[in-house]
């Protein structure tokens, strides 16, 4: 295997509604910033890969227009995934592993504000049995939360504690959208949004984007004083049908964590793609994290949840703390689909 | 003088409706088609997986092993709520036009639950609740033939 590292990152200030900018205007400054930080010249990237969704943009092949933010002339080697940017990073990592690239630019973005996001996400369900019912992402998450509470995996109080911790942690994150929270006991007094979920249990609707630069081996060492090496990366999916899954556990995370080597050393921080509070205990358990592992010091998706970017941002947050020397080893998780269906796990490490 | 385009303020932003659709037609095949045909007749069928468990609604392939499944079996129209959530803000296209519970309902004779709506007051909803299918009067062989589940009184 080739050594591959994240050598530079950038992200937007995440907001509820970036009404006055289109997707190109949203992501272009972030791409510019990450290119400048990386030290790689704009036309020297061997590969470019992005993640976004036509269902959010409201038009087919919407990613093509965003290539204007990269500059695709003279022609570049480029690809796109209709998935969170964490999977665009995975594709770029594979490209580098196969020897077809030494550097890659990866970015992803989403503007969820123009539509009714929970309803848009109902289109991810099985088209025969589930999609005709139009269950929203919140409806499905509420079912999963009930199952998890019944199974003793979490409780409404524990979920309020997670919401409080996440949003107060985000006060130190200049890019976060929600950075304050009432005390957990006060949160418990609020009305249900979708019993057993209250509003604080749900990640906000967010517009935003993120970009990273990957480089291999000595190229990474020459460009970055402390690269965040991807020591393991793997993604697995549970079945599509919600009714055949045990929603209180995550077999796909457990397998991906094993393949990525999460347990091969101590984990200092974990950035988890928790779109709902009850996801955290399910993921903690499936990852086998020790009780003292700090989860989502950035605030996580509960503090800023740009669709298609929130997973890649988890890798950025771990990488930033490795770049700065604050930590030496962390795990990043990204998810796609309903109720943690598809999961990507990456182990990042600093050297020395 | 043509008006100059601007992005300076919210009031200047052009807006267009976002029409959400999934404009593809699919064939239902021998298993899902059989389930929908049974719904038209006001009854349920499931399918045995390679461990002999009955999956309802049925699928063509074993979710665990991927084995091809063919043995369709009848399943009851009453069942039990395994877990549920409350839907206070009903959206277009959902089974009912007033607040209802989403539930995983395990029908009698099935080993797996199906997700659907339960039409019952919030305070009645409880895990273990016995429910019965309510079918549409005019049925055409689609998921819409099953309106919802109701508590067994």
Interface residues (C-beta under 8 A of the other chain):
Chain A: X19 X20 X21 X25 X55 X58 X114 X115 X116 X118 X119 X120 X123 X127 X128 X129 X130 X131 X132 X133 X134 X135 X136 X139 X140 X142 X143 X145 X146 X147 X150 X192 X193 X194 X195 X196 X197 X239 X241 X242 X243 X244
Chain B: X7 X8 X9 X10 X12 X13 X16 X18 X20 X22 X24 X26 X28 X32 X55 X57 X59 X63 X82 X83 X84 X85 X86 X87 X88 X89 X91 X92 X93 X94 X95 X102 X103 X104 X112 X113 X114 X115 X116 X117 X122 X127 X142 X143 X144
